């Protein structure tokens, strides 16, 4: 029987208030862990291979499933933390289903 594919939250974040964004960086890891997520990438170096590389931070968080990633994004615990990100940055956030290998 095949395993459920992992789910990924992928974010492109351009921080315009670094001091305010620090509160988001401090609060979000506990909520991610509470929902079974773990960071795969968190604001490291970006190298453009084809086309232009994003100018902001790229964050990739793995969850046990796409459904669990959706639960995290829509959770009451994440809502006030996400509000900090919305106030202190411009961002795109999307969910991606992994492959069952």
C-alpha angles and dihedrals in degrees: 000000000000121000121241109264117249120254125225133204108207120189134183107199129186106190115211097170107043094176092053092041089059088075090057092049090051096047106038102066093065092050092047090051091046088060095045097260131140133190118252095172129008118178099313128145117311121208119192109225099171121010124352121326117235113265096217134062120294118212126186120187123185122215129184090255143355088255091056091049088054091049089053095048092049097040123124089232093057097044097079091042091050088051088062090053091049092052097045104037148021110243149167118211125187139165124232129191114226126222125265104236 
